Amino acid sequence: MNGECKRREFVKLGLAAGAAAGLGSLSATGLAWPVQAKKLETVRIGFVGVGSQGSSHVRNLLNIPGARIQAICDIREEQAQKIARRIENAGHPKPSLYTRGDYDFKRMCEEEDLDLVYNATPWRWHVPVLMAAMKTGKHAATEVPAAVTIDECWELVETSEKTGLHCVMMENCCYDRVELMVLNMVWKGLLGELLHAKCGYLHDLRALKLNPNGYQGMWRVKHSIERNGDLYPTHGLGPVAQCMNINRGNQFDFCLLYTSPSPRDLSTSRMPSSA
């Protein structure tokens, strides 16, 4: 068994410092090497994917002092030009554009002197974009979800640790006003010792997923067709994990997922006949 397999098994089983001795110096959580970065007065950003979600992030970044969008990458040149004009109209220099197809984000990462690559593409591109960023010395941030398989999650964790660069999933529901209010109440001890929590996320996305002309087209519904599970769990789980100090002293031991049959499955399944 090689070192990485040992380390993965160590994390999976929740073993303590004895196993850590042969795996390197872990942080206080026992889950990852600490990543530290110097303070920057100006953060030079390359943005990949400026559709509906990405363009909203660009709008937010333009309102943050010290954030400068230096490059835009999108497979649609007209959309990239539109966002570039928005950046110029906000009083910032015109960003470089990368619109030569699906993999032009690699050229952006190689050519541009950036501090951060921010990603808001369809899910299948999240890991490739993040990896390209870290391998060229850039911090990386992405829309939810960061990855769609366990192996992809490990790839991101291990690359972040190896390069010493941040790799962050931008889980907005961890930072809404209500969630932060409750987290502050927990930190102040107003709710006592938390022993149990329930969470969920209700959002009817049929109109979005089934609209072939929508900004997410049909790529997102494809995940729902081919994968049976909770494909968007962190909106509900993220805030609760923060309140429970997950990865900050506590950790998940196991996870169970229950799902009910779809109406199609119920209609075609064999049901026992009544006596």
C-alpha positions in Angstrom: 0.0 0.0 0.0 1.5 3.3 -1.0 1.7 6.5 1.1 -1.4 8.1 -0.4 -3.5 5.0 0.1 -2.4 4.9 3.7 -3.3 8.5 4.2 -6.7 8.1 2.6 -7.4 5.1 4.8 -6.2 7.1 7.8 -8.7 9.9 7.1 -11.4 7.4 6.3 -11.1 5.6 9.6 -10.3 8.7 11.7 -7.1 7.3 13.2 -4.9 9.6 15.3 -1.3 10.8 15.5 0.3 7.4 15.4 -0.5 7.0 11.7 0.2 10.6 11.0 3.8 10.2 11.9 4.5 8.4 8.6 2.3 10.7 6.6 3.7 14.1 7.3 2.7 16.9 9.6 -1.1 17.3 9.7 -3.0 20.3 11.0 -4.8 20.3 14.3 -7.9 18.8 12.6 -6.0 15.8 11.4 -7.4 16.2 7.9 -5.2 18.5 5.9 -1.9 20.4 5.7 -2.4 24.0 6.5 -2.4 26.3 3.5 -1.2 29.9 4.1 -1.0 32.8 1.7 0.4 36.3 2.1 -1.9 39.2 2.2 -2.5 40.9 -1.2 -3.5 44.5 -1.6 -4.8 43.7 -5.1 -6.0 40.2 -6.1 -5.6 39.6 -9.9 -8.4 37.3 -11.0 -9.0 35.2 -14.1 -12.6 34.2 -14.4 -13.7 31.0 -16.3 -17.3 30.7 -17.3 -19.3 34.0 -17.4 -22.8 32.8 -18.0 -25.7 33.7 -15.8 -24.0 32.5 -12.5 -20.6 33.6 -13.5 -21.6 37.0 -14.6 -23.3 37.6 -11.2 -20.0 36.7 -9.5 -18.3 39.2 -11.8 -20.7 41.9 -10.7 -20.0 41.1 -7.0 -16.2 41.2 -7.6 -16.5 44.6 -9.2 -17.8 45.9 -5.9 -15.0 44.5 -3.8 -12.0 46.9 -3.3 -8.8 45.3 -4.3 -10.3 42.7 -6.7 -9.2 43.2 -10.3 -10.5 40.9 -13.0 -7.6 40.6 -15.3 -8.8 37.8 -17.7 -12.0 36.3 -18.9 -12.4 32.8 -20.4 -15.6 31.6 -22.0 -16.4 29.4 -25.0 -18.8 32.1 -26.3 -16.8 35.1 -27.5 -19.8 37.4 -27.6 -20.5 36.7 -23.9 -16.9 37.3 -22.9 -16.9 40.6 -24.8 -20.1 41.6 -23.0 -18.6 41.0 -19.6 -15.4 42.7 -20.6 -17.4 45.9 -21.5 -19.1 45.6 -18.1 -15.7 45.5 -16.4 -14.5 48.6 -18.4 -17.7 50.5 -17.7 -17.0 49.9 -14.0 -13.7 51.8 -14.4 -11.3 48.8 -14.5 -8.8 48.0 -17.3 -10.1 45.8 -20.1 -9.4 42.2 -19.3 -7.7 39.7 -21.7 -10.1 37.4 -23.4 -9.7 33.6 -23.9 -12.3 32.2 -26.2 -10.6 29.6 -28.3 -12.7 26.6 -27.2 -13.3 24.3 -24.2 -9.6 24.1 -23.0 -8.6 27.7 -23.5 -8.6 28.1 -19.7 -5.3 26.2 -19.7 -3.8 28.9 -22.0 -5.1 31.6 -19.6 -3.5 29.9 -16.6 -0.2 29.5 -18.4 0.0 33.0 -19.9 -1.6 35.3 -17.3 0.1 36.5 -14.1 -2.8 35.8 -11.8 -3.4 35.3 -8.1 -6.8 33.6 -8.3 -8.7 31.6 -10.9 -12.5 31.7 -10.3 -14.6 29.1 -12.0 -18.3 29.0 -12.8 -18.5 26.4 -15.6 -20.6 23.2 -15.9 -19.7 20.6 -13.3 -17.6 18.4 -15.5 -15.1 21.3 -16.0 -14.7 22.2 -12.3 -11.8 19.9 -11.5 -9.9 20.5 -14.8 -10.0 24.2 -14.3 -9.0 24.0 -10.6 -6.1 21.7 -11.4 -4.9 23.9 -14.2 -4.9 26.9 -11.8 -3.0 25.2 -9.0 -0.5 23.6 -11.3 0.4 27.0 -12.7 0.7 28.6 -9.2 -2.7 30.2 -8.8 -5.2 29.9 -6.0 -8.5 28.4 -7.2 -12.1 28.9 -6.4 -15.2 27.2 -7.9 -18.9 27.1 -7.9 -20.7 24.2 -6.2 -19.9 21.4 -6.4 -16.1 21.3 -6.4 -16.1 17.7 -7.7 -18.5 14.9 -8.6 -16.5 11.8 -7.5 -14.5 10.9 -4.5 -11.3 10.5 -6.6 -11.8 14.0 -7.9 -12.1 15.3 -4.3 -8.9 13.6 -3.4 -7.2 15.0 -6.5 -8.1 18.5 -5.4 -7.1 18.0 -1.8 -3.7 16.4 -2.6 -2.9 19.1 -5.3 -3.7 21.9 -2.9 -1.5 20.4 -0.2 1.3 19.7 -2.6 1.3 23.2 -4.1 0.4 25.1 -0.9 -2.4 26.9 -2.7 -5.9 27.5 -1.6 -8.7 25.5 -3.4 -12.1 26.8 -2.3 -15.7 25.8 -3.1 -17.8 29.0 -3.0 -20.7 27.6 -1.0 -22.8 30.8 -0.8 -25.4 29.3 1.5 -22.8 29.2 4.3 -22.6 32.9 4.2 -26.2 34.2 3.9 -27.4 36.4 6.7 -29.6 33.9 8.4 -26.9 31.2 8.4 -24.2 33.5 9.7 -26.6 34.8 12.4 -27.2 31.3 13.6 -23.5 30.4 13.4 -22.7 33.5 15.5 -25.3 32.4 18.1 -23.7 29.0 18.2 -20.2 30.5 18.7 -21.5 32.7 21.6 -23.0 29.7 23.3 -26.6 30.9 23.1 -27.9 27.5 21.9 -25.9 25.5 24.4 -24.0 22.4 23.3 -25.1 21.2 19.9 -25.7 17.4 19.9 -28.1 17.1 17.0 -29.0 19.0 13.8 -31.2 18.6 10.8 -30.8 20.3 7.5 -32.2 20.3 4.0 -32.5 22.3 0.8 -35.8 22.7 -1.1 -35.5 24.3 -4.6 -37.7 23.3 -7.5 -35.3 23.4 -10.5 -37.5 21.8 -13.1 -38.1 25.0 -15.1 -34.3 25.6 -15.1 -33.1 22.0 -15.8 -35.7 21.3 -18.5 -35.3 24.5 -20.5 -33.0 23.8 -23.5 -32.6 27.5 -24.1 -31.6 28.3 -20.5 -28.1 29.2 -19.4 -27.6 25.7 -18.0 -29.1 24.1 -21.0 -29.4 20.3 -20.6 -26.0 19.6 -19.0 -27.4 19.8 -15.5 -30.4 17.6 -16.0 -28.1 15.0 -17.4 -26.6 14.5 -13.9 -30.1 13.9 -12.5 -30.9 11.4 -15.2 -27.7 9.4 -14.8 -27.0 9.7 -11.1 -29.3 8.7 -8.3 -28.5 10.7 -5.2 -28.3 14.1 -3.6 -26.4 16.0 -6.2 -26.4 19.4 -4.4 -26.0 18.6 -0.7 -23.8 21.4 0.6 -26.4 24.1 0.5 -28.1 22.3 3.5 -25.1 20.5 5.0 -22.5 23.3 4.8 -24.1 25.6 7.4 -24.7 22.8 9.8 -21.2 21.5 9.3 -19.9 24.9 10.3 -22.0 25.0 13.4 -20.8 21.5 14.3 -17.1 22.4 13.8 -16.7 19.8 11.1 -13.0 19.7 10.0 -12.3 22.1 12.9 -12.1 19.6 15.6 -15.0 17.3 14.7 -15.3 15.2 11.6 -17.9 13.1 9.8 -17.7 9.4 10.7 -20.1 8.1 8.1 -22.8 9.4 5.7 -26.1 7.8 4.7 -28.3 8.8 1.8 -31.9 7.7 1.5 -33.9 8.3 -1.7 -37.4 7.5 -2.7 -38.3 5.9 -6.1 -39.3 8.2 -8.9 -42.9 8.1 -10.2 -41.6 6.2 -13.2 -40.1 3.5 -11.0 -43.2 3.2 -9.0 -45.4 2.8 -12.1 -43.3 0.0 -13.6 -42.4 -1.9 -10.4 -44.2 -5.0 -9.5 -46.5 -4.4 -6.6 -47.9 -7.2 -4.5 -51.5 -7.9 -5.3 -54.2 -7.6 -2.6 -55.7 -10.8 -1.2 
